[in-house]
Amino acid sequence: MKLSPIVVSLLDTDLYKFNMDQVIFHKHTDLSGEYYFRCRSQGVRFTQEMLDEINAQIDHLCTLRFRKDELEYLRSIRFIKKDYVEFLRLWHPIRDYVETGLSGDGELNLVVRGPLFSAMQFEIYLLEIVNEVYFRLRYDYNVLEASARERLERKIRDFQSGKYTFSFAEFGCRRRLSREWEDVVVRRLSAETANCIGTSNVYLAMKYDLTPIGTYAHEFVQMYQGIDSIPLAYTNHYALEDWYDEYKGDNGTALTDTITTDLFLLDFNRAMVNNFTGVRHDSGDPYEWGERIIRHYEKYGVDPRTKLLLFSDSLDFDKAQALYAHFKDRAKVSFGIGTFCSNDTCEKALNIVIKLQTVNGRAVAKLSDTPGKAMCRDEEYLEYLRRSVAFRLGREK
């Protein structure tokens, strides 16, 4: 079964890829990395037909270039700098950086290797390709889309009736049912409700004149683990410093859980509390996390109502509404909702990720506030990182 191209624009990715890449372009062009695919869902099997289609789609991806109107759009985003846009005029995905394969039991193997400023850009494109190929070849796509449409209608009615009152951004690129369906979801949620304030998908933000939304991902903090001069337990500190130096607070929502929120809060000092507009939750109990963050702001004499709590961990609209009701009078509250927007069908969505695993030949890892989310190919290094974090916490907390 030959599919139409899945990625047709290099803007069809999350904004935070450009945010992070700009910092790397200005400060860390000497870093190289390896990214590995993992399907966390149990019992999923890919076929040779799927692998062949994935390879054909990657081949097509690597023929794309940024168009003039796309570069102009990036230039219009206030914190994206002109020299970085000029770099993107020259940049394109390089096929040799991507390796694919299939194990005997149907496990998909996918690895990206290359300079970090280039390799990191593959993540969202590849997840879009893998997810859409799987669902189109595994199921009757028309049945899936019909069920997704029925559920979308219900969600829109629930916003219009006042059942849901929170604001959110669509974060569904990486696990969407298809390119066409994410387009429908973003168009209708933004046009038919007052609650969808933007999307992480830069292409759709441009197409529908929406706010592109994104900050940085775990890989941004992880990459500092590969820099010899930086102690492991201080990587959040250097990541926050570089981010603020690049954006001067104009793109300032910090992710807390890369090497645990406990450690993040040591580095989220008075200066950083004032420099960043808010923080993002992506693992652990969201209520406990929100209470801790509010106490942290209050410790420094900052009114939490002036700061953003952005929740983005496996949310549906009922969970978001409950969190909004709990925190809405105590802080600014918003949500990034992904799979529940872009791939809510009669079949269970895949939990697939592509994670940074080495930088300059050294293992790197995410610890997270949920142990099951830790991902590292080197168990010895993962344990060393845990001990480093525990040592600093024991000494300074």
C-alpha positions, -999 to +999 in steps of 0.1 A: +000+000+000+016+032-012+007+063+009+007+099+000+035+120+015+029+124+053+052+153+059+049+180+032+064+210+050+094+213+073+072+236+095+051+205+103+068+201+136+066+214+172+078+249+179+101+238+206+123+221+181+132+255+166+135+271+201+160+245+212+178+244+179+184+281+180+202+278+213+223+249+200+231+269+168+243+298+188+261+280+216+267+243+211+274+235+174+302+211+186+277+186+200+267+154+182+240+130+194+221+097+190+183+094+192+166+061+196+129+051+189+109+032+215+073+020+215+061+019+251+028+002+242+028-035+248+023-061+220+027-037+191+042-053+160+054-036+128+054-054+095+079-054+066+053-034+046+052-008+073+090-006+074+091-002+036+065+026+038+084+043+067+116+043+046+098+057+016+084+085+037+118+093+052+132+094+017+106+120+008+111+140+040+148+144+031+138+160-003+121+189+015+134+224+020+120+254+038+100+276+014+103+314+013+070+320+029+078+295+057+111+313+064+093+346+065+068+332+090+096+320+113+112+354+110+079+369+122+081+351+155+096+377+178+122+355+195+134+336+164+165+354+153+175+363+117+208+345+116+191+313+127+165+317+100+193+321+074+208+289+087+174+271+081+175+285+046+205+262+040+195+233+063+176+202+052+172+167+067+200+143+056+190+107+049+223+092+060+216+103+096+186+079+099+189+041+102+158+018+103+153-019+108+129-046+120+136-073+146+124-108+141+094-102+164+083-071+147+100-045+169+107-013+150+144-001+153+150+035+144+181+055+152+192+091+143+229+100+145+245+133+136+253+168+147+229+177+174+216+209+156+205+186+127+198+152+143+174+167+168+151+180+141+142+145+130+122+135+161+088+150+153+089+142+116+097+106+123+071+101+149+045+116+126+056+092+099+057+061+121+024+068+137+004+075+106+020+045+087+011+022+115-026+033+118-032+034+081-017+000+074-029-017+106-066-006+106-094+006+084-085+043+084-121+054+075-134+037+106-108+053+128-115+088+113-152+084+118-148+075+154-123+105+159-148+128+142-177+117+165-155+123+196-143+157+183-180+168+179-186+158+215-156+178+227-167+209+209-202+206+223-188+203+258-168+235+254-197+254+239-220+242+267-196+254+294-187+220+307-151+228+300-138+263+308-101+261+306-077+273+279-053+249+262-029+245+232-031+216+208+002+195+213-007+166+190+020+164+163+039+134+175+011+109+179-015+122+155-038+099+136-027+116+103-016+150+090-051+156+076-068+148+108-046+171+130-055+198+105-092+192+110-088+192+148-068+224+150-091+242+126-123+232+143-112+236+179-098+271+172-128+282+152-156+266+171-144+272+207-129+301+225-106+278+245-080+266+220-054+294+222-028+279+199-009+249+187+026+235+189+024+227+152+042+256+135+027+248+100-008+248+113-002+279+134+009+297+102-020+282+082-047+293+106-031+324+121-028+309+155-002+314+182+026+288+179+033+275+214+063+257+229+093+260+251+119+232+255+119+195+259+139+171+281+165+166+255+176+203+260+186+196+296+199+161+288+224+175+262+244+192+289+251+158+304+274+153+274+295+184+280+326+173+300+330+206+319+295+205+335+289+184+366+259+161+360+238+174+389+242+210+376+229+205+341+196+222+349+215+253+361+235+256+328+204+249+307+184+276+324+213+301+321+217+294+284+180+296+278+177+330+296+208+343+278+193+334+244+157+346+250+160+372+279+127+360+293+108+363+261+103+325+257+104+316+293+085+285+305+108+260+322+104+222+322+110+209+357+114+171+356+143+161+334+165+151+363+136+154+389+117+185+401+135+182+435+168+191+418+152+216+394+140+237+423+175+240+437+185+258+405+152+277+401+165+304+424+152+340+429+168+352+396+153+323+376+119+326+393+118+362+381+134+355+347+109+328+336+072+333+331+063+299+344+070+262+345+057+230+327+046+198+343+052+165+324+055+137+351+045+128+386+013+138+405+002+171+389-016+183+421+014+177+443+037+193+417+014+224+414+013+229+452+051+226+454+056+252+427+032+276+443+051+272+476+084+278+458+072+311+443+059+322+477+092+314+493+108+341+471+079+366+477+065+361+442+027+361+437+020+328+420-010+344+403+015+362+380+031+329+369+020+301+346+015+265+355+015+246+322+003+210+325+011+186+296+013+150+309-011+126+292-041+149+296-077+145+285-102+173+289-117+160+322-083+159+339-075+194+326-108+207+339-102+193+373-067+207+375-080+241+363-107+242+390-081+234+416-055+260+406-073+287+386-075+312+415-040+307+426-019+308+394-022+313+357-032+278+344-030+264+309-026+230+293-009+213+264-031+185+252-017+161+226-029+126+218-064+132+232-068+159+206-051+144+176-056+106+179-086+099+200-103+070+181-119+037+187-084+021+189-059+028+216-032+053+206+005+042+205+028+055+231+059+061+210+089+083+217+123+091+202+147+101+229+182+115+230+205+088+243+241+099+238+259+133+233+295+133+221+297+096+227+285+099+263+253+084+277+226+109+287+193+102+304+160+116+316+151+107+352+116+123+354+093+123+384+076+091+371+101+062+373+086+044+343+094+074+321+132+071+326+149+061+294+186+053+291+204+025+271+232+025+297+219+012+331+253+019+348+252+055+337+216+059+348+225+047+382+254+070+383+232+100+374+207+090+401+236+089+427+249+123+415+214+139+419+209+123+453+244+135+464+236+171+455+201+170+470+215+155+503+242+183+505+222+213+494+185+207+500 
